[in-house]
Amino acid sequence: MYMRFGRKIKVELRSKRGNLLDRKKKSATSTPFALGDMRDLVVGITNREQFITTVKIDFGSLEVKDLFEPTSDELLCIRSQTSLKKQMSVSCPSLNVDDLRCKSSLSQRRIRSLSVNSLSTTVDNSKNERLGSPQESAAFNSTALKNIDVVGASHFTCLLIGKEHPSFESEYKKVSCLINMDVPKIEICMNRRSYTLLLDFFGLLEPKAELPEDYIEIQARPSAASTNIALQDLEPYNMKVKFNAGLIQIVMNYPTNKCQLGVIRAEEVFMIAEARINDNEVPLEISLSLGNCSLSDSTPFYSELYSERVNLRALPNKKEEVEQTFHSDDENQKHMLPSRTTLHITKCLCATSATAKGYDASIMLRIPPTVSISYVHTHRYFIALLDFWQHFIELQNIVMRNNISSPNIQMNNDVRSRIKLICEIECPCVIVLPLNQLSNQVLLCETANIRINNRFQLSSLIPKFQDFEITNVFDDDDHDCCIDWMSVVCTETSLYEGVRVSNTKAGVREIPGYERVCCDMFQHFHFLSSRKSVLSRPCDLLIDIFRNLDIFVSHRVPDVVITTSLANLNVKLTTEFYRLLRGFLSMNLGDALVLASETIPIEEVIGVSSKYASFSFRMMLVNVEFNCFVQCENSQGFVPLAGVKLNSSRISFDVYIDNQSELDLICESTELIDMRFFGMRKSKLMSEAHIVFKCDEPPVITLVLLNARVLLLLDWLNDVKNFFLLHSDFIPPVEDAYRGIVRTTKLGIMERDPQIHESVEQTFSLKITLKECDLILLEKPESLHSLALVAHTTAVLNMNDARKLFNVNLEIQRINLDWFMMASESESRCQLTNDFSMTISLSVESDTDVEGQSPKLGLSSIIPIKHQLVKQIFHK
């Protein structure tokens, strides 16, 4: 049987939902929210072999227009990548395939019927005999398809196989429904609200009823399910779907603000999905392979330099081999090609299946060595990308909750899904870390390969939680949380300085000590990278990520925990690199963001009775040395300044739900080295540094030195202080000036918060504690035989700048002074004073009599007094 529809078919989709998130009853009248337009539709159904029915559908193009949030782009567009018109004659250029389709002669209809491998049911046996043997018929079908088939059309074929077929198990592998889809190009404009409404229209957001095992319903009369065949329990059967697309593009759109976040683009996509219909105990299996893949950035103003974010491309020497194999006739061989990126997903459809397998879903990603990956990371775009898809998922959950109409339907929102992840990136990766999205200065991180895997374990069985003291203590919470433990291994990791170079600057000269990277990865730019790594050697970086799956039940463990370590490594910190690193931390990772109305995820505010840590970070540093270099006076190269050797140290960072965060640096064994003079003695000390950050409050810094010997090289300490206070001189362009020029609002994009400003009342609060420390002052620091004055002290120093005025309080609990020669400390030591205590305070006196105090202090009465110094010395 053959059916041919008109050249254009329009289908209007209507819904009774007046508001997507409205919990009220639906309106009585429906309104259109989408309009589908399909062209050149041809449907053929044939049953030429017993127990096998074939349905074939061809169409030239399919466009779905958004009527819910109207935009210039279609929600879905399926069409050929080339023109749909094909010239049939050189002498008559106006004659094309479309003209041939308009003919309605009987011969044309017969050819069409053969093109879908079907014969009209009205044709008698005598007509069938005139077609010849099946081989001749197949050859004629091929010829007919070649001559009149739609150029670049999409093909849909459904094969229904009965169990009675003799080859049902051997050839068809017990698959009762086999679907093949071949689409040249798909463009998806991801309007999140419209797609949520579309999913709800087709019933994909209807919650399933979960009845208890002892639930028995006695009905007075037969129900609709017992009388309607469509509602009765159907026999399970296997279905297999093969999908092939030459190009898929997903546009992440903000329809209200008429702007886009970016485009996801995938080439040569091939997918196989297998499921057992009417049997939830069999998991859903999806296998996908693809060629080149990319992610672009289309945000206004912020994407001027880095319009491309992720690129996955085949290496030049392997591309030809991949293309030859991709166009092979065996689709399974094409899918299993080892030189293509593959993704395998297993989704358990019921609790029984998930319990048996130990996970709710499984994701296996493999990227072969024949490709290369480059990724540009800016925190602003990364957060916007996560919020975009999180908002889409939350919209579906809200609509699904609103669709609950029976008390027997329950949604389990108290437990996170257990997702088994295995990721093997076997190719080189380049991670670009710009100083800012509007800056050309970058850090380049290169790694040979990346491996990611995870497992599920109780928090009490994870040793790192006890070693790093990662826990939230609650009196009424002793729940043993289930943890998703993910391990990320980056092998042979190196770090370089770099700069972005536009591809339009073809005449850029070569710079000594630098090389070009990512020349073939990005279309508009590449990078110049220093040849020498900042790290002394390529290191293997191990990162453990712990995710609390029971956050809706217990907060005994933070929501997310990250631990890592570095060992036996030297890091070269030049002034230029240190400025770049600080600029990346403050103006990329620390870029202040404000969420606009459309980008804010829909959240439910849940009150909490206790404060707890939602994020924790731990890093162990064992035998790690940081060598600091400053620029020479003639700006030619760098000279050593200082060295910090962390024999055993730990960095801790915790973020709490009340906008408070704490940063701790605990050094059990540390060496601070003056590298200006060789052969000087190294001083070892134990120290702790704590920094507490609170929202709209200055940071509170605490430094603790225990049993330390510190050489007070005042000029050197001043240079070290100036080194660590270096910051980038890059000033990001002001977005307001850009807005005034283009007259375009960007409410759908992450933008700076004009209300965020530095506090003018107080900028810091510092507390330094010295316990049993030796402070050594040298007469000649460059000499090994210098005279030294040492102070054995235990003291506490508090300092802040409230109201822009320094307040200092130094309380020396115990101090005594000695002197000795550095070359013979024990033999030449001589005590100068006994133990005594002293208190020094420098504070603001609000009731100071300016006119009366000035003459007494010998100061001019013109200069106002802002501080008063009080010193008290106590003899012990």
C-alpha positions in Angstrom: 0.0 0.0 0.0 1.3 3.4 -0.9 0.1 6.8 0.3 1.4 10.2 -0.9 0.3 13.3 0.8 0.4 16.9 -0.5 3.6 18.8 -0.8 2.9 20.5 2.5 1.2 19.2 5.7 0.7 21.4 8.7 -0.2 20.0 12.2 -1.2 22.3 15.0 -0.4 21.1 18.6 -2.8 22.5 21.3 -2.8 22.4 25.0 -5.2 23.4 27.8 -2.4 24.6 30.0 -2.7 28.4 30.3 0.5 28.5 32.4 3.3 26.0 32.4 3.8 26.1 36.1 0.2 26.7 37.1 -1.1 24.2 39.7 -4.7 25.1 39.0 -7.1 23.1 36.8 -6.6 23.3 33.1 -8.7 25.7 31.1 -11.7 24.4 29.2 -10.4 25.6 25.8 -7.1 24.7 24.3 -4.6 27.1 22.8 -1.9 26.3 20.1 1.7 26.1 21.3 3.4 24.5 18.3 2.9 24.2 14.6 4.5 21.4 12.6 5.2 21.8 8.8 6.2 18.6 6.9 6.9 18.6 3.1 7.0 15.9 0.5 5.7 13.1 2.7 5.6 9.6 1.3 4.3 6.6 3.2 4.6 3.0 2.1 3.4 -0.2 3.8 4.2 -3.7 2.4 3.9 -7.3 3.6 5.7 -9.2 0.8 7.1 -11.8 3.2 5.1 -13.8 5.7 5.3 -12.6 9.3 7.1 -9.4 8.2 5.5 -6.0 7.7 7.5 -3.1 6.5 6.6 0.6 6.9 8.7 3.2 5.2 8.3 7.0 5.5 10.2 9.6 3.5 9.9 13.3 3.9 11.8 16.2 2.5 11.7 18.5 5.6 10.1 18.9 9.0 9.8 22.2 10.8 8.2 22.8 14.2 7.4 26.4 14.9 7.2 27.7 18.5 3.9 29.4 19.3 4.3 29.4 23.1 7.5 31.5 23.1 7.7 32.8 19.5 11.2 33.2 18.1 12.7 33.5 14.7 14.2 29.9 15.0 12.1 26.7 14.8 11.9 24.4 17.7 12.9 21.5 15.5 14.1 21.6 11.9 15.0 18.5 9.9 16.2 19.0 6.4 19.0 18.3 4.0 22.3 20.2 4.3 22.1 21.0 0.6 19.4 22.5 -1.6 16.3 20.4 -2.0 16.1 21.2 -5.7 18.2 19.2 -8.2 18.7 20.2 -11.8 17.4 17.5 -14.1 18.5 18.9 -17.5 21.3 21.2 -18.7 19.2 22.5 -21.6 16.3 23.2 -19.3 17.6 24.6 -16.0 14.1 25.3 -14.6 13.3 21.6 -14.7 14.1 20.1 -11.2 13.1 17.3 -8.9 10.2 19.3 -7.5 8.6 19.6 -10.9 8.8 15.9 -11.3 7.1 15.3 -8.0 4.2 17.5 -9.0 3.2 15.0 -11.8 0.4 12.7 -10.8 0.5 10.2 -13.6 0.0 6.5 -13.0 3.6 5.6 -14.0 4.9 8.1 -11.4 2.7 6.6 -8.7 4.0 3.1 -9.6 7.6 4.3 -9.4 6.9 5.9 -6.0 5.3 2.7 -4.7 8.4 0.8 -5.8 10.7 3.3 -4.2 9.3 2.4 -0.8 9.6 -1.4 -1.5 5.8 -1.8 -1.6 3.2 -2.8 -4.1 -0.3 -1.5 -4.1 -2.9 -3.9 -2.7 -5.1 -3.2 -5.6 -2.6 -4.6 -8.1 -3.5 -8.2 -9.2 -1.2 -11.1 -9.7 -1.0 -10.6 -13.4 0.6 -7.2 -12.8 2.9 -8.6 -10.3 4.2 -11.2 -12.7 5.1 -8.5 -15.3 7.5 -7.0 -12.8 9.8 -10.1 -13.1 11.9 -11.8 -10.5 12.6 -10.3 -7.1 16.2 -9.5 -8.2 14.8 -7.6 -11.2 12.3 -5.9 -9.0 15.1 -4.9 -6.5 17.2 -3.5 -9.3 14.3 -1.6 -10.7 13.6 -0.2 -7.2 17.2 1.0 -6.9 17.0 2.7 -10.3 13.7 4.4 -9.5 15.1 5.7 -6.1 18.1 7.0 -7.8 16.2 8.9 -10.4 13.2 10.4 -8.5 13.9 10.1 -4.8 14.0 13.3 -2.7 17.4 14.8 -2.7 18.7 14.8 0.9 15.3 13.4 2.3 14.9 11.9 5.7 14.0 8.2 5.8 12.1 6.2 8.4 11.7 2.5 8.2 9.9 0.2 10.6 10.2 -3.5 10.4 7.6 -5.6 12.3 8.7 -9.3 12.7 6.4 -11.9 14.1 7.6 -14.6 16.5 6.5 -17.2 14.1 9.1 -16.2 11.5 11.6 -19.1 11.1 14.6 -16.7 11.4 13.2 -14.8 14.4 15.9 -15.9 16.7 18.9 -16.5 14.4 18.7 -13.5 12.1 16.6 -11.0 14.0 17.9 -11.8 17.5 14.3 -11.9 18.9 13.7 -8.3 18.0 10.0 -7.8 17.1 10.2 -4.2 16.1 13.2 -2.8 14.2 13.3 0.9 13.4 15.8 2.7 11.1 16.0 6.5 10.9 18.3 8.3 8.5 18.3 12.1 8.9 20.8 14.4 7.1 20.5 17.4 9.5 18.7 18.2 12.7 18.5 21.7 14.2 17.0 22.0 17.7 16.3 25.4 19.2 16.2 24.6 22.9 13.4 26.8 24.3 13.2 25.1 27.6 9.6 26.0 28.5 8.3 25.1 25.0 10.1 21.7 25.1 8.7 21.0 28.5 5.2 21.7 27.2 6.0 19.5 24.2 7.1 16.6 26.5 4.0 17.0 28.6 1.8 17.0 25.4 3.1 13.6 24.4 2.6 12.2 27.9 6.3 11.8 28.9 5.8 13.8 32.1 3.0 11.7 33.5 4.1 10.2 36.9 3.7 6.4 37.3 1.5 5.0 40.1 3.4 3.0 42.7 0.8 0.8 44.5 1.7 -1.2 47.7 2.0 -4.9 47.4 -1.1 -5.6 49.5 -3.2 -3.0 47.6 -6.4 -4.7 46.4 -9.1 -2.7 44.7 -12.7 -4.2 44.5 -14.8 -2.6 41.8 -18.6 -2.8 41.6 -18.5 -3.0 37.9 -16.0 -3.7 35.1 -13.4 -1.0 34.7 -12.3 0.6 31.5 -9.1 -1.4 31.7 -10.9 -4.7 31.6 -13.0 -3.8 28.6 -10.6 -1.7 26.6 -7.9 -3.8 24.8 -5.6 -0.8 24.7 -5.5 -0.5 28.5 -4.9 -4.2 29.2 -1.5 -5.7 30.0 0.3 -6.3 26.8 2.8 -9.0 26.0 6.4 -7.8 26.2 8.5 -7.6 23.1 11.9 -6.3 22.1 12.4 -3.1 20.1 15.6 -1.8 18.5 16.1 1.7 17.0 18.9 2.7 14.8 19.4 6.4 14.2 21.9 8.1 11.8 22.3 11.9 11.4 24.9 13.7 9.4 24.7 16.8 11.6 22.9 17.7 14.9 22.8 21.3 16.2 21.3 22.3 19.6 20.9 26.0 20.1 20.6 27.0 23.8 18.2 29.9 23.5 16.8 32.6 25.7 13.6 33.5 23.8 12.5 36.2 26.2 15.7 38.2 25.8 16.3 37.3 22.1 19.8 36.0 22.7 21.6 32.7 22.9 24.0 30.9 25.3 25.7 28.8 22.6 25.4 26.0 20.2 26.2 22.3 20.6 27.3 20.7 17.3 27.9 17.0 16.6 28.7 15.5 13.2 28.2 11.9 11.9 26.0 10.8 14.8 25.0 7.2 14.9 22.8 5.7 17.7 21.4 2.3 18.6 18.7 2.0 21.3 17.4 -1.3 22.6 14.5 -1.8 25.0 11.9 -4.4 26.0 8.5 -2.8 25.8 6.0 -3.6 28.6 8.8 -5.1 30.8 10.4 -2.6 33.1 12.8 -5.1 34.6 14.9 -5.1 31.4 17.1 -1.9 31.3 17.2 0.5 28.4 20.4 0.3 26.4 21.7 3.2 24.3 24.9 3.2 22.3 26.1 6.3 20.5 29.1 7.2 18.4 30.0 10.5 16.8 32.7 12.3 14.8 33.7 15.9 15.4 31.9 17.7 18.2 32.0 21.3 19.4 30.5 23.8 21.9 30.3 27.5 21.0 29.7 30.6 23.1 27.2 33.2 21.8 26.7 35.3 24.9 26.7 39.0 24.0 29.8 41.0 25.0 31.5 38.1 26.9 32.1 35.9 23.8 34.1 38.4 21.8 37.4 36.6 22.3 36.4 33.0 23.1 33.5 32.2 20.9 34.5 28.5 20.8 34.6 26.6 24.1 35.0 22.8 23.4 36.4 21.2 20.3 36.7 17.4 19.7 38.3 16.7 16.3 40.0 13.8 14.6 43.7 14.1 14.1 44.8 15.1 10.6 46.6 11.8 9.9 43.6 9.7 11.0 40.8 11.7 9.5 40.9 10.1 6.1 40.9 6.6 7.5 37.9 7.5 9.7 35.9 8.9 6.8 36.5 5.8 4.6 35.3 3.5 7.3 32.3 5.7 8.2 30.8 5.4 4.7 30.9 1.6 4.8 27.7 -0.3 4.4 27.9 -2.1 7.7 26.2 0.2 10.2 27.3 -1.9 13.2 30.9 -1.7 12.0 30.6 2.0 11.7 29.2 2.3 15.3 31.9 0.0 16.8 34.8 1.8 15.0 37.6 2.2 17.5 38.6 5.5 16.0 35.3 7.2 16.9 34.0 8.6 20.2 31.5 6.2 21.8 29.0 6.6 24.5 27.0 3.8 26.1 24.1 4.4 28.5 22.2 1.9 30.5 19.1 3.1 32.3 17.3 0.8 34.8 13.5 1.3 34.6 12.5 -0.1 37.9 13.8 -0.5 41.5 14.3 -4.3 41.1 16.6 -3.9 38.2 18.5 -1.0 39.9 19.1 -3.1 43.0 20.3 -6.1 41.0 22.9 -4.0 39.1 23.9 -1.7 41.9 23.1 1.6 40.1 20.2 3.5 38.5 22.0 4.4 35.3 25.4 3.7 33.8 27.4 5.9 31.5 30.5 4.7 29.6 32.4 7.3 27.5 35.5 6.5 25.4 37.4 9.0 23.4 40.1 7.2 21.3 43.7 8.4 20.7 42.9 9.3 17.1 41.2 12.6 18.2 42.2 15.6 20.2 40.3 17.8 22.7 40.6 21.4 23.6 38.5 23.2 26.2 38.4 26.9 27.2 37.2 27.4 30.8 35.7 30.5 32.2 33.6 30.3 35.3 30.9 32.7 34.0 30.1 30.5 31.0 30.5 27.2 32.9 27.9 28.3 35.5 25.5 29.6 32.9 25.7 26.3 31.0 25.0 24.3 34.2 22.1 26.6 35.1 20.6 26.3 31.6 20.2 22.5 31.7 19.4 22.4 35.4 16.5 24.8 34.8 15.2 22.6 32.0 15.3 19.5 34.4 13.6 21.4 37.2 10.8 22.5 34.9 10.1 18.9 34.0 10.0 17.9 37.7 7.6 20.7 38.5 5.2 19.8 35.7 5.4 16.2 36.7 4.5 17.0 40.3 1.6 19.2 39.1 0.3 16.2 37.0 -0.2 14.1 40.1 -3.9 13.5 40.3 -4.1 10.4 42.6 -2.9 9.7 46.1 -1.4 6.4 44.9 1.1 8.2 42.8 4.3 9.0 44.6 7.4 10.7 43.4 10.6 9.7 45.2 12.6 13.0 45.4 14.4 12.1 48.6 17.3 10.1 47.0 19.7 11.1 44.3 20.2 8.8 41.4 23.2 6.4 41.5 24.9 6.9 38.2 27.8 4.6 37.4 30.4 6.5 35.4 33.4 5.2 33.4 35.2 7.7 31.2 38.4 7.0 29.3 39.9 9.9 27.4 42.8 8.3 25.7 43.9 11.3 23.7 45.9 14.5 24.6 43.8 17.2 26.2 44.5 21.0 26.3 42.6 22.9 29.0 42.8 26.7 28.4 42.4 28.9 31.6 42.0 32.5 30.6 42.8 35.3 33.1 39.3 36.6 32.2 36.9 36.0 29.3 38.0 39.4 27.9 41.7 38.9 28.3 44.3 37.4 25.9 46.5 36.0 28.8 45.9 32.4 29.5 47.2 29.4 31.5 47.6 26.2 29.4 47.2 22.8 31.1 48.1 19.8 29.1 47.5 16.2 30.0 48.2 12.9 28.1 44.9 11.3 29.0 42.1 11.3 31.6 40.4 8.4 33.3 37.3 8.8 35.5 35.4 6.1 37.4 33.2 6.0 40.4 31.8 3.7 43.1 29.2 3.9 45.8 30.1 3.5 49.5 29.0 4.5 52.9 30.7 7.5 54.5 31.9 5.5 57.5 33.9 3.2 55.3 35.8 5.9 53.5 39.2 6.5 55.2 39.7 10.0 53.8 36.7 11.3 55.7 38.4 10.4 58.9 41.9 11.4 57.8 40.8 14.9 56.7 38.1 15.3 59.5 35.4 15.8 56.9 32.1 15.8 58.8 29.3 17.9 60.1 28.5 17.2 63.7 24.8 17.1 64.7 23.4 15.8 68.0 20.3 14.3 66.4 21.9 13.0 63.1 23.9 9.8 63.0 22.9 8.7 59.5 25.5 6.9 57.5 25.3 8.6 54.2 25.7 6.9 50.8 28.5 8.5 48.9 29.2 8.6 45.2 33.0 8.4 45.1 34.5 9.6 41.8 38.2 9.3 41.0 39.8 11.4 38.3 43.3 10.6 37.1 45.1 13.1 34.8 48.4 11.6 33.7 51.5 13.6 32.7 50.0 16.9 33.5 52.0 20.1 32.7 51.2 23.8 33.1 52.4 26.6 30.8 52.0 30.3 30.4 50.4 31.4 27.1 48.6 34.1 25.1 45.7 34.1 22.7 46.5 34.9 19.1 43.8 35.6 16.5 43.9 33.5 13.3 43.5 36.6 11.2 47.0 37.7 12.3 48.8 35.4 9.8 52.0 37.4 9.9 52.8 37.0 13.6 56.5 36.4 14.0 57.9 33.5 16.0 58.8 34.4 19.6 61.9 32.7 21.1 60.9 30.3 23.9 57.2 30.0 22.7 55.4 27.6 20.4 52.0 27.5 18.7 49.3 25.2 20.1 45.7 24.4 19.1 46.3 25.7 15.5 43.8 23.3 14.0 41.4 23.1 16.9 39.7 26.5 16.9 38.5 28.4 13.8 39.1 32.0 15.1 42.1 31.8 17.3 45.1 29.7 18.6 47.6 30.1 21.4 51.3 30.8 21.9 52.6 28.6 24.8 55.9 28.8 26.6 58.2 25.8 25.9 59.2 25.4 29.6 56.5 24.1 32.0 56.0 25.8 35.3 56.2 22.4 37.0 59.6 20.7 37.3 58.2 17.5 35.8 54.9 16.2 34.3 52.9 14.9 37.3 50.0 12.5 37.6 47.2 14.3 39.3 44.6 12.3 41.3 41.4 14.0 42.3 38.7 12.4 44.4 35.2 13.8 44.3 32.6 12.7 46.8 29.0 13.5 46.3 26.4 13.0 49.1 23.5 11.0 47.7 21.4 11.4 50.9 21.3 15.2 51.1 17.5 15.1 51.5 17.9 12.8 54.5 21.1 13.9 56.2 23.8 16.6 56.1 26.3 14.7 58.3 28.6 14.8 55.2 28.9 17.9 53.0 27.1 17.8 49.7 30.3 17.8 47.7 33.9 17.0 48.8 37.0 17.3 46.7 40.4 15.9 47.8 43.7 15.9 45.9 47.5 15.8 46.6 50.8 16.9 45.2 54.1 15.3 46.1 57.8 15.6 45.1 57.3 18.6 42.9 59.0 21.9 42.3 56.9 24.9 41.1 58.6 27.9 39.5 56.7 31.2 40.4 57.9 34.1 38.4 56.3 37.5 38.9 54.6 37.3 35.5 53.2 33.8 36.2 52.1 34.7 39.7 50.2 37.8 38.5 48.6 35.6 35.8 47.7 33.0 38.4 46.2 35.5 40.8 44.3 37.2 38.0 42.8 33.8 37.0 41.7 33.1 40.5 40.2 36.5 41.1 38.8 37.5 37.7 37.9 34.1 36.3 37.1 31.7 39.1 36.2 34.6 41.4 34.2 36.6 38.9 31.2 38.1 40.7 28.1 36.9 39.1 24.4 37.8 39.4 21.6 35.7 38.1 19.1 37.3 35.8 15.4 36.4 36.1 15.4 33.9 33.2 18.6 32.1 34.2 17.7 31.6 37.9 16.9 27.9 38.5 13.6 27.3 40.2 14.3 26.3 43.8 12.3 25.6 46.9 13.6 27.3 50.0 13.9 24.8 52.8 14.6 26.1 56.3 17.5 24.6 58.3 18.0 24.5 62.0 21.8 24.0 62.0 24.6 25.4 60.0 26.6 22.9 58.0 29.3 22.8 55.4 27.9 22.2 51.8 31.3 22.1 50.1 34.7 21.0 51.4 38.1 20.9 49.6 41.3 19.3 50.9 44.8 19.2 49.4 47.9 17.5 50.8 51.3 18.9 49.9 54.3 16.6 50.6 57.8 17.7 49.6 56.5 20.5 47.4 58.8 23.5 46.8 57.7 26.9 45.4 60.6 28.9 44.0 59.9 32.6 43.6 61.7 34.6 41.0 61.7 38.4 40.4 62.5 40.2 37.2 66.0 41.6 36.7 66.6 45.3 36.7 67.3 45.3 33.0 64.1 43.2 32.4 66.2 40.4 30.9 65.3 37.2 32.7 64.5 36.5 36.3 66.6 36.1 39.5 65.7 33.9 42.5 64.2 35.6 45.5 62.7 33.1 47.9 61.9 29.4 48.3 59.0 27.9 50.3 59.4 24.2 50.9 56.3 22.4 52.2 57.5 19.1 53.6 54.1 18.2 55.0 51.2 20.7 54.6 47.5 20.7 54.1 45.1 23.2 52.6 41.5 23.1 53.7 38.6 25.1 52.3 35.0 24.8 53.6 31.9 26.7 52.4 28.8 26.9 54.7 25.2 27.5 53.9 25.2 30.9 55.6 27.5 32.5 53.1 30.5 31.9 55.3 33.7 30.1 54.1 37.0 29.2 55.8 40.4 28.7 54.3 43.1 26.9 56.4 46.8 26.3 55.6 48.3 23.9 58.2 52.1 23.4 57.8 53.5 20.7 60.0 57.0 21.1 58.5 57.9 24.1 56.4 61.1 25.7 55.2 61.3 29.4 54.2 64.5 30.0 52.2 66.3 33.2 51.2 67.6 32.3 47.7 69.5 35.5 47.2 72.6 34.1 49.0 73.7 30.5 48.6 74.9 28.5 51.6 72.6 30.3 54.1 71.0 28.2 56.9 67.4 27.1 56.3 64.9 27.9 59.0 62.2 25.3 59.6 58.9 26.1 61.3 55.5 24.9 62.0 52.7 27.2 61.1 49.0 27.5 60.5 47.0 30.1 58.5 43.2 30.5 58.8 41.1 32.8 56.7 37.3 33.2 57.4 35.2 34.8 54.7 31.7 36.0 55.4 29.2 37.7 53.1 29.5 41.5 53.1 32.2 41.3 55.8 36.0 41.6 55.7 38.1 38.5 55.8 39.4 37.4 59.2 43.0 36.2 58.9 44.7 34.1 61.6 48.3 33.1 61.5 49.9 30.7 64.1 53.6 30.0 64.4 54.7 27.2 66.8 58.3 26.6 67.9 59.6 28.5 64.9 62.9 30.1 64.2 62.5 33.1 61.9 65.3 35.2 60.4 64.1 38.8 60.3 65.7 39.8 57.0 63.7 43.0 56.8 64.4 44.0 53.3 63.9 40.4 52.1 60.7 40.0 54.0 59.5 43.2 52.5 60.3 41.9 49.0 58.6 38.6 49.8 55.5 40.5 51.0 55.5 42.6 47.8 55.8 39.4 45.7 52.8 37.8 47.2 50.8 41.1 47.0 51.3 41.2 43.3 48.2 41.2 41.2 47.2 41.4 37.6 47.0 44.9 36.1 44.3 43.8 33.7 41.1 45.8 34.0 38.0 44.1 32.3 36.1 46.4 29.9 33.0 48.0 31.4 29.8 46.3 30.1 27.7 49.4 30.5 29.6 51.1 27.7 28.9 48.2 25.4 25.2 48.3 26.2 25.0 52.0 25.3 26.6 51.3 21.9 24.5 48.4 20.8 21.3 49.2 22.7 20.7 45.6 23.5 19.7 44.1 26.9 21.3 41.0 28.1 19.0 40.0 30.9 19.3 36.3 29.9 23.1 36.3 30.4 25.1 36.2 33.6 26.2 39.8 34.2 28.0 41.8 36.9 26.1 42.8 39.9 26.3 46.7 40.2 25.6 46.4 43.9 28.7 44.4 44.6 31.4 46.8 45.9 34.2 46.7 48.4 33.4 47.6 51.9 34.7 51.1 52.8 34.3 50.5 56.5 36.8 47.7 57.0 38.9 45.6 54.6 40.6 43.0 56.9 41.1 41.7 60.4 44.5 40.0 61.2 45.5 38.0 64.2 49.1 36.6 64.5 50.0 34.2 67.3 53.6 33.4 68.2 54.2 30.5 70.6 57.8 29.7 71.7 59.3 31.3 68.7 62.7 32.7 68.0 62.9 36.0 66.1 66.4 36.5 64.8 67.7 39.9 63.6 71.1 39.8 61.7 73.6 42.6 61.4 75.0 41.4 58.1 72.6 38.9 56.4 75.1 38.1 53.6 77.8 36.9 56.1 77.9 33.5 57.9 79.6 35.1 60.9 77.1 37.9 61.4 76.1 39.1 64.8 72.6 38.1 65.7 70.0 39.4 68.1 67.3 36.9 69.0 64.0 37.4 70.9 62.5 34.3 72.5 58.8 35.3 72.6 55.2 34.2 73.0 52.9 36.9 71.7 49.5 37.8 70.1 49.1 40.6 67.5 45.6 41.8 66.6 45.2 44.4 63.8 42.3 45.8 61.7 41.5 48.9 59.7 38.0 49.7 60.9 36.8 53.1 59.5 40.0 53.3 57.5 42.0 53.7 60.7 44.5 51.1 61.9 43.8 49.5 65.2 46.8 47.5 66.6 47.0 45.6 69.8 50.2 43.7 70.5 50.3 41.6 73.7 53.7 40.0 74.4 53.1 37.4 77.1 56.8 36.6 77.5 60.0 37.8 75.9 63.7 37.8 76.5 66.6 38.9 74.4 69.9 37.2 73.6 72.8 37.8 71.2 75.3 35.4 69.6 77.5 34.9 66.5 75.8 32.9 63.7 78.8 30.7 63.2 79.0 29.6 66.9 75.6 30.0 68.4 75.9 27.8 71.5 79.4 29.0 72.4 78.8 32.8 71.9 75.2 33.0 73.3 74.8 35.8 75.8 71.5 36.7 77.6 70.7 40.4 77.6 67.4 40.6 79.5 65.3 38.6 81.8 61.8 37.5 80.9 59.3 40.3 80.8 55.9 41.1 79.2 54.7 44.1 77.2 51.5 45.5 75.8 51.4 47.9 72.9 48.1 49.3 71.6 47.4 51.7 68.7 43.8 52.7 68.6 41.4 55.5 67.7 40.5 57.8 70.6 37.1 59.2 69.8 37.1 61.6 72.8 40.6 63.0 72.2 41.0 66.7 73.0 42.8 67.8 69.9 43.6 71.4 71.1 44.8 70.3 74.5 46.8 67.2 73.5 48.8 68.7 70.6 51.0 71.1 72.7 51.7 68.3 75.2 52.8 65.9 72.5 54.9 68.6 70.8 52.8 68.5 67.6 51.4 71.3 65.6 47.8 72.1 66.5 47.0 72.2 62.8 47.4 68.5 62.3 44.5 66.6 63.8 45.2 63.5 66.0 43.8 60.3 64.6 45.8 57.7 66.6 47.2 57.4 70.1 49.9 55.0 71.0 50.0 53.5 74.5 52.8 51.3 75.6 53.0 49.4 78.9 56.0 47.2 80.1 55.7 44.8 82.9 58.7 43.3 84.8 58.5 39.6 85.7 
